Amino acid sequence: MHLFRNLIHWFKHHTTKGFFHILSTALKSYPYDSLYLYDLEKAKLLEMIQHFKTEEMHFEETPHIIKEMELAVKLIDIFTEETPIVSTTKNPITGKLENQLIPKVNTRNAHRFYPSATISPYFLYILKAKALYHKIRTYCDSSWWT
């Protein structure tokens, strides 16, 4: 019983709300899926963003680190398809509803992301978001976690 009380006391004082979010993410996802790792990383990035925003001692790099982490979270949302990137708008000429890709995608450099000659702009957008995310992780990893 004493051990159980000590364990509860430790959890109350040494864990954050983000910890339980990460734990719930880990329990609800399948560990054999790549989305599992991206969900865990997104949960940890959100916890670190909150930490940096509420931290009493700010460093010069803190706003840049927060900005990079928020961009990484948005990119994870794009290529895990959690945010819709297709909008339905009404065509002013015909009056019909049309699905449109929200961002314009540069298709001239599509061969860098996909070797096939034909690729949909939607799929290319997701591939570019994933490539940009991994580039950010490569260059900013040491500044985020130290």
N, C-alpha and C positions, 0 to 999 in steps of 0.2 A: 504494500500500500504506500509506503514511504517513497519507493522508487517511482511509482505512478504519479504521486504529487510533484516530485522533483522534475519529472518529464513534462508535465503540464506547465509547471512554472517556467521551465526553459523555453518551451514553445511560445508562451505568452510574451516573454521578454526578448527573445532572440530571433523571432521570425517576423516577417512583414506580410502585408496583404498580398504582395507580389509572389511571395513564396508559395502561398496556397493556390494562386492562379497557375503557377508553373507546375505544381503538383497535380492539380486537376487536369491540366493539359496533358501531362505525361500519362495519367491514368486513362483518359478517354481516347487517346490516339493509338493507332496500331504501330508498334515499333519496327515493323518491316517496311514501312512506307516512308518515302522521302519527305512527305508533308509532316510527318511526326517530328523530324529534326527541325524543319522550318517553323513549326508551331512552337516548339520549345525555345528556339532562338528568339522568336518574336516576343514570347512571354518574358524572357530574360531581358531583352532590349527595352520593353515597356517598363519593367521594374527599374532598370538602370536609368532610364529617362526621368522617372519620378525621383530617383535618388539624386541625380544631378540637379534637378530643378529645386528640390527642397534642401539641398546641402547648404549648411551655413557658410562653409569656407569655399568660395569660388576661385577658380584659377582662370588664367587668361584664355585657356583653350576650352573651357566649359561650354560656352555658347556654340562653338564649332562642333564639339563632340555631340551635343544635344541635337543640333541640326543634322549631322551625319546619321545619327541613330534614328531620328524620325524619318529621314529619307529611306533608310534601310527597311523600316517597318512598312512604309508605303509600298516599296518595291516587293516585299514579301507578299503583301496583300494583292498586288497585281498578278504576280506569277503563280500564286496559289489560288487565284481567281476568287478571292473573298470579296473584292469590290467589283461591281459591274463596270465594264469599260465600254459597253454599248448603250447608247441612249436612243430613246424613241422620240422623234420630233415630227411635227407636222410640216409637210412641204407647203410653202406659201403659194406655189403655183397650182399644184394639183389638188391640194387639200387632203392628201392621203398621209397616213402615218408611215414613217420610214425609220428603220434601224440604221443608226450611223455610228461609226467608230468615233469616240470622243476625241482622242488625240490624232493628229496627222502623223503618219509614220513614213520616214524616209526609206523607200524601198530600193534605192540605188545601191546600198551596201548590204543587201539581203544575203549575198553569197558569203559574207563573213559569219553569219549566224546559222545559215542553213544551206547545204550544198546544192540542193535542188533548184532548178530555175524558177519553178512556180511555187509560191508560198502566199498564203492569205495574209493580209495586213494585220489581222487579229493575232494570228500565231506568231508573226514576226514581232509584234509589240510585246508579247509575253517573253519571247526569247531575248529581246533586247533588255527588258527589265531584269531578267535573271542574270544576264551577262554584266549589267551595270551593278547589280547587287553584289555579285562575286568580286568585281573589281573594287568596290568600296570596302568589302570585307578584307581584301588583300592589303590595301593601303592603310586602312584605319584600325585594323584589329589591335595592334599594340597600344594605340592611344585610348581605345575604349576600355580595355580590361586591366590596365595598370593603374 
